[in-house]
Amino acid sequence: MTVPITWPGGKRFAFSVFDDTDLSAPGNFEAIYDLLGSLGFRTTKSVWPATGEDLQPRGPHGSTCDDAEYLQTVLRLQKSGFEIGYHNSYFEGLPRARVEEALDRFRFLFGNYPSSMANHAESGEGMYWGYDRVSGVPKALYRTIMRRFGANPHCGHIPGSPHFWGDLCLQRIRYVRNFVFGEIDTLSACPMMPYYDPARPYVHAWYAASNAQILPTCLKLLSERNQDRLEESGGACIVYTHFGSGFQEGHKVDERFERLMRRIARKEGWFVPVTTLLDHISSTRGLVTLTATQRRRLEWRWFAHKLVAGRT
Ligand SMILES: [Zn+2]
């Protein structure tokens, strides 16, 4: 079984956020990060680093790193200790050469290749995404329920596809998110994370997250009861969310979200970026290689959550 994890500095639990960049644009996310920063949180904010005049730097999907005003804020966040993560190169899948260029641009802008990423749901670059997130029976059921009978449109991991970049992902990115669960303690839902899955060899290691996709889901996940539960369990929470989806109105952070974040900030938690958290776990016990039994359990568990929660 997996080795129990303790947290640095005698902290009682760990807490992080991977913020998918969709919808984030100047004016709708800065106050969230001001609040998180002032409360001592250092979490992970993702970006789309693809560049080119044919791409939209700011639009209904959100901003890319070609939006100078947005980029300035992201660089400021990085300087103050937030991690910058990767959310595929852009909101639509780009060809391999442009994915490679986007990763190089990420390194140019932020000093390193991204160490953590999450697939953007609609991207053709998705790494083992769509029905390839799961195997065997859950995969067959997923395809039937979602009516996805054709070829997988997410083909970052499929050699020969124009979007294939699996080799680059393996070389350059340490942690990729797959499963999302309803429990606040992500580590108890997925005790083997970060793990290597031999059935998905283009990913160095996978992590899971807790579902807080939009504001109402986030308020539910971070309820007082759940916060206390996380503290008691001594586990780790990695929140999956979109801070650009209405957490901030004008310059003001949603009051309910602010109250909950202030409350958890008063607890003895380790509030670090996703990569710091996962590095700590893997340096404590090494990287777990997923067994077929563990994979089956994890996939069924996710599938059950997905039936209830919808898009995760
Ligand atoms: Zn996304």
Boltz pocket constraint, residues with backbone or C-beta under 6 A from the ligand:
constraints:
  - pocket:
      binder: B
      contacts: [[A, 20], [A, 21], [A, 22], [A, 87], [A, 119], [A, 120], [A, 121], [A, 122]]
      max_distance: 6.0
